[in-house]
């Protein structure tokens, strides 16, 4: 009975390892594990996307990280809904990892932490296990605000926006109350208004305009327009539209057009909701 022997270099390549590709100066660490490297870069890219980073920032960060670990021609492709990372082993075997990106907002602190980690990894090339531990620890080190704090933010922001549009102290107080109502709908009304961003925006803007009209009618506010505009400012997709223009100018046309369409739909939802809320208030 003959036993087939697999050459060590082929056995290593079947495991997704590259015996001859290591970061410069790190040759004593053994073969590079492509699966762990793609898991690391995919997770870091995912967190960058979830923090609201621009597409070119995500692609360049992952590309530089893969190059730092010795890969010659890594391929990185990102759009607002997906991240794809692909590498080719020295034996010509392609390995690809994809992450689906759900709907997300903007987290500047998480973005700064991810950027700092990426620069650190590129400069020092820690072991993949150590790097993965640092990426996983981001969930515990990045500050998370409690729902009450976020709700207060939804109230305070309109209270400061309203005077910019000519409102007085009473209007600012009404905007604060309306902002709390909008924040409550977004934070705690998910089961009632659903997860669809368009309909959530329609309902929240309708609540804002209707409550503004009610507060003015009972004498707490003075100008329904100033109050409504101040509250609706928390729903305006300013960051999304700005990023869309930046990505279009950077050459990421697909991502830029996608974000532009999202911003236009959100603005349309705001207009429809505000009109519906004022219409219901006039009928009542």
Secondary structure, DSSP 8 states (H G I E B T S, - for coil): -------HHHHHHHTTEETT---TT-GGG-SEEHHHHHHHHHHHHHHHHHTT--HHHHHHHHHHHHHHTT-SS-EEEEETTEEEEEEE-TTS-EEEEEEE-------HHHHHHHHHHHHHHHHH---HHHHHHHHHTHHHHS----HHHHHHHHHHHHHHHHHHTT--HHHHHHHHHHHHHHHHHHHH-HHHH-S-HHHHHHHHHHHHHHHHHHHHHTTS-S-HHHHHHHHHTTT--HHHHHHHHHHHHHT-HHHHHHHHHHHHHHHHHHHHHHHHHHHHHHH-
